[in-house]
Amino acid sequence: MTLAEAYERMLVIRRFEEEIERLFLRGEVHGTTHLCIGQEAVAVGVAAALRQDDLLAATYRGHGHALALGVDPTGLAAELMGRETGTCGGRAGSMNVVDLDNGLLGCFGIVGGTMAAATGVGFAFRDSDRVAVAMFGDGTANQAYFAECLNFAAVFELPVVFVMEHNLYGEYTPWERVTAGADIPARVAALGIPTRTVDGMDPLAVFDAAGEAVARAREGNGPTFLECRTYRFVGHSRTDPGRYRPDGELEAWRERDPITLAAAALHARGGDDEDNVAEITATVDARIAASFETALAAPFPTASDPLPEYCDA
């Protein structure tokens, strides 16, 4: 993955999330929704290290994971607005999207549920070279899933990559207030699982770490744990203004916006790279605008509309 490719993929996610936020406030997105604005580099870096036949379990903040894997933004937008042309026929909504054709095992509303799902898939993948990935936040470290799934994966040397998006908050609570010890990866290392802490605002650093972990799993050498330090620039959900953040914290993290930094790096190179920024930005903006225009024009489903095969239980 090149820096230009990373910039494009992150910008697709950012523009998608910005539009979802606008439409949510307009009443077009029903239920609730959780945006990943600021965390795009983790999703892009991990997804770029995978094959299409690998499977990734995403969190309830999973729009970015889905788009990074290649889920169609038009279908995803329609899904979030409950339209029949949605990825799951308009039935899944924001937190439960599935797209097996693009490697999305599903988005999971239960904290830690991704670890259980990916561990189960990893057990099924033992006799192949396919890899399962679990995405989860730092709050999962205090769930029972965390210890049980890591132990199971280590004992059976499963091809699972555990990716913790450490954004400093479990919903509205600073992680250190509810997490004993200052080093979550140390808990994992005690089980004999290799761990690595990565700058989650750098898509190429995430890609490098994920690539090593995926290769290790594919070769039959068991699980790896990645701690990706990142930050969400928006509240936990639409009802969260984020007033619990210390003064200056958000502004400091915004200075490390992965999209802004990628664009600046490409500009600094000059020549074709600088021209690419404007071209990529215009292309992405047009693509996302067209996706939402199409999604908004789609009808709502009726009881007789068929579901995608993997959504039809």
N, C-alpha and C positions, 0 to 999 in steps of 0.2 A: 504494500500500500504506500503510495506517495503522499506527500503533504497536500498536494492539490486534490487528490482523491479524498483524503480525510476532510479537507475543508468543505468539499462539495457534500459529502455524506452528513457531516455535522450541520451544515446549513439547511439541508432538507429537514432534519429533525427540528431545528430551531424555528424555522418558518412554519412548519406544521404545528408545533406546540403554541406558537404565538397566535395562529389563526384559531386553534381550538379554544384557547383562552377567550378570545373575542366572541366566538360563537356561543361558548358556554354562558357568558354574561348576557348574551342576547336570548338565551333560552332554547337554543338549537340542540345543545348537548344535554341529555337528560341524566338523572342520577347525580353522581359525583365524578370528578376526574382529578388525576394527579399528574402534574407536569414535570418534565425532567430538564427544564431550561437550566443550563449550566453544567449538566452532567453528560453532555453529548459525547465527549471524548471516550468515555469508558465503553459505551455501547458500540461505537464505531470501531474502536481498537479491538475489542473482543470478537465482534462479528466478522471482521476482516480475516481473522485467523482460522475461521471454520470452513469446512466444506458444506455443501448443500445437504448432504445426508447426515450431518451431525444434528443434534437437537439441543435447543436452548430453552430453559425455563425462565420466563421473565417475571418481574414483580408487577404489583398493581400500578407502578409508575413505569409502565412498559411500552409506551408508544415509541420511544426512542430505540428500544431493543428491537421492536418489530420492524421499524423502518430500516435500521442498520442491517438487518438480516435480508432485506429485500422485499418485505411486504409492500404491496402496492399502496401508495398514499391515498389514491382515490377510494379504494375499497376500505381502507382503514378509516378515512374520514367519514364515509357513509356508515360504517359500523358504529362509530361513536355517536352518530346522529340517529341511529336506529332505523336506517334505510335498508330496503330489501337487497340492494346491491352491495351491502357491506361484506366484509371478509367472512363473517359468520351469519350472513343473512339478516343482520340487524338485531340479532338476539343476544349477543355477548356484551355489547356496550364497551365501556372504557377499560374495565379491569379483568376481562375474561376472554380476550381474543386468542384464537388458535389459528395457525396457518402452517400445517405440517409440510406443505409443498415448499415453503421457504425456511424450514428448520425451526419454526416457532412451536415448541411443545405446548405453550400456553402462557397466559399472564395469570398470576395467582394473587388473589386478594388476601389470602391468609399469610401473615408474616412467617417466613420460614418454610412455607409450602413448596417453594421452588427447590429447596434442598432435598426434600423427600422425593419430589418428582424426578429430579435429575439423578438422584442416587438409584432409584428404581430403574430408570432407563439405562444407567451405567451398568447395572447388574445384567440387564438384557443384552448389552453390547459387549460383554466379556469375551466372546469368541469372535469378535470382528475388530476392525480398526476404526470404528466409529466412536465419537466422543460426545458426552453429555456435559452441558454447562448449566450451572445454577447461578443466577444473579440474585443478590439480596443486599439489604442494607445493614448497617452496624447494629440496629436494634435486634436483628435476628440472633446475634451472639448471645442474647439472654433468653432465647427460646429453647425448649427441649429438643426441637428438631436439630439444632446446631450440633450438640454433642453426639446425639444418636447417629445422625447421618454421616458425620465425619468419621466416627469410630467404625461404622459399617463399611464405608468406602475404603478406609485404611486396612481393615482386616482382610477384605476380599480384593484389595488392589484394583479397585474399579477405575475405569477410564472417565473420571469426572473432574472437571475444573470448577472449583468453587470461587466465585468472584464476589467479593464484598465491596459494594459501593459505599464507602465510608464518607458520608456527607455531614458528619458531626452531630446530627440530630435524629432521634427516634420520634418521628412526628414533631412534637413541639418541645421535646425535652433534650437538653444537651447530653450527649452520650456519656460523658464522664460522671454525671450525677447518678446514673443508674447502672454503671458497669464497673464491677470491681477489677482492680488492676488497670494498668495503663497500656497494656499491650495485648490486644485480642489475638494477633497471630501467634503469640507465645502459647496460647491454649492449644492451638492447632499443631504447632511444632512438637508439643509434648506427645502427640499421637504418632510421631514419625512422618508426618506429611510435610513435604517441602512448602515453604511459604515465601512470599515476596511482597514487599510494599512498593507501590508504584505511584508515580505522579498521575493522578486521574484526570488532570487537566491537559495532559499531553497525549494525543491519540497515538502517536508513533511509539511512545514509551509503553503504552498499554498494549499495542499491537505486538511489540517485541516480547513482552512478558507473557502475553497470552499465547503467542506462537510457540514459545518454549514449553509452556504447560500443556498445550494441545499435542505437541509432538511427543512429549513424555507419555501422555495418556495413550496416544495412538500406538506407541511402541510397546504397550503392555506394562508400563512402569508405575501405574497407579495414579492417585489423585494429586492435585496441586491446589494450594490456596493462595489467591491473590487479594491483597488489600489495596484497593484503588482509592486514594485520597482525593475527594472531589467535593463539590458544593452545589446545592440547588439555589438558584437566584430568586425563586418564587416561594410562596408558602407551601406548607404540606399539601393543602387542597385549597379550593376556592374560598373557603370561609376563614382562611388563616392569613392575617396580614403580616405575620412574622415579627411581631413586636417583642418577642423573647430574645431576639438577636442582640448581642452587645453593640453599642455604638461603634460604627466604623468597620464592623466585621464584613458586612455585605459589600461595602465599597472596596475593601481590600481584596476580596475574592474576585470581584468584577474586573479588577486590574489583571487577573489571570484568566479571563474569559477565553476558553479554548478556540473559539471561532475568531475572535479579534486577534489573538496571538498568531494563529495560522495565517490569517490574511496579511498581517504585518510582516511575517517571515517571508511570504511569497512576494510581497511588494519590495522587500529589501533585496531580493535576488535580482529584481529588475527584468527587463526583456520580456520573454514569453510568459514567465511566471507572473509578472505584474499584470500583463494583459489577461491572463487566465482568471484572475480574481474577478474582474469586472464581467467577463464572459460567463463564468460559472454562476456568479450572483444573479445575473439577469436570467439565465436559464432556469435556475432553481426557483426564483420568484415567479416566473411564468408558469412553471410546472405545478407549483403548489396552488397558485391562483386557479388554474384550470381544474385541478383535482377537486378543490372545494366547490367550484361552480357546478361541476358534474355531480358531486355528491349531494349538494343541496337540491338539485333538480330531480333526484331519484325519489320514487314513491316509498311510502312506508309499507312494511310487509303485511300480508294477511295470513290467517291461520292455514291457508292451503298452500302457501309458498314453500317450496322444498328448501331444506337446509343443505349446506355443504356436507359431504359424506362423513367427514370426521367430527361434525358438530351434531349429527343426527343420532341421539342416544335413544 
